[in-house]
Amino acid sequence: MLTKFEVSNFKNFNDNLVLDLTETKKFKFNEECIENGIVKKALIYGHNGTGKSNLGYAIFDILKHITAKNVNNEFYSNYLNADSKKKTVSFVYEFQFKNGKVRYCYTKEDHSTLLKEKIEINNEVFAEVDREKSIKSIINAKGAESLKKNIENKQVSIVSYIKNNAFLDESNKANKAFYEFIDFVENMLFFRSLNDGNSYMGHSVGGKEIDQDIIDHNNVKEFETFLNELGIKCKLDVLEIGGLKILVFVFKNKVIPFYDIASSGTRALALFYFWFQRMKEENIKFIFIDEFDAFYHFELSKNIIEILKKQDIQIILTTHNTSLMSNELLRPDCYFLINNSKINNLSNLTIKELREAHNIEKMYKANAFAI
């Protein structure tokens, strides 16, 4: 799992922003939201413009140079902080896997151009390159001894270089952790449904129409049940027109194509259902859903969180809905406040000893949590 993330000089993050998912408390409720002292389910709040979306973009910057998965390059325009004179962006990721700890840090001058990289596994340097000084890298991975050490191309990551060109000794613990790291990054997923359309990054390559995917997987009735259980009372079917199958709402006297009349909330649920199927069936490790409940009623938002709590995946959500700030859903160390280059959980933002009975939403509105 991701345990800690740092970024500086990226978009609105001028100073170094640190998201620490290990600063957990010993609450005896909603314990499924924490695993081995690491936050597994998190909800992030912040005023408009404080960086909730940018945090997601920053975390998923790693996809560009390690994976071939989908990346939305539009999210990475205006890459450098506009107030800073610095010419580079710095990233630090820390992970905990079965075979140990991985720390990966790098600097870029733009979304594609790497200047420095360093990956440490169990506190030992696994590989490192500093192209500002030399194109010659340090590679200590067992099984990569014969690899050429010069990596001149600034768009080639040392991580990808080792992954694609070395046959590492898979009995070696550090190598196992390295492959766990690669697998985690390959299966990260970012998505959102807002007025600017549905956007996603990671996990997959290419795109597919949601309604066609539901039809192709014979999930029409399951999707109908999903909507009904969440309060969208409807009947669905498939209509074939000119050889093309389309998803339709069924009424007493007619059928209407799904996307002709589906509300924004129903469309958002269709997107969620699309990715929810992959959460259940595929190897997704980490999910960031930006403004996850932008089109949802309060009760629907609660139900979605309850669904996500049951998934064995590390999940971060962003929202403006303070009604979800409740110890019935999560716990104080799983709720985070962000304000430009600062982010922390509620437990660390008050000197008061928080308990399950506390109304943390009311405390938040009374400015009890200072960031």
Secondary structure, 3 states (H helix, E strand, C coil): CEEEEEEECECCECCCEEEECCCCCCCCCCHHHEECCEECEEEEECCCCCCHHHHHHHHHHHHHHHCCCCCCHHHHCCCECCCCCCCCEEEEEEEEECCEEEEEEEEECCCCCEEEEEEEECCEEEEEEECCCCCECEECCCCCCCCCCECCCCCCCHHHHHHHHCCCCCCCHHHHHHHHHHHHHHCEEEEEEECCEEEEEECCCCCCCHHHHHHHCCCHHHHHHHHHHCCCCCCEEEEEECCEEEEEEECCCCEEEHHHHCCHHHHHHHHHHHHHHHHHHCCCCEEEECCCCCCCCHHHHHHHHHHHHCCCCEEEEECCCHHHCCCCCCCHHHEEEEECCEEEEHHHHCCCCCCCCCCHHHHHHCCCCCC
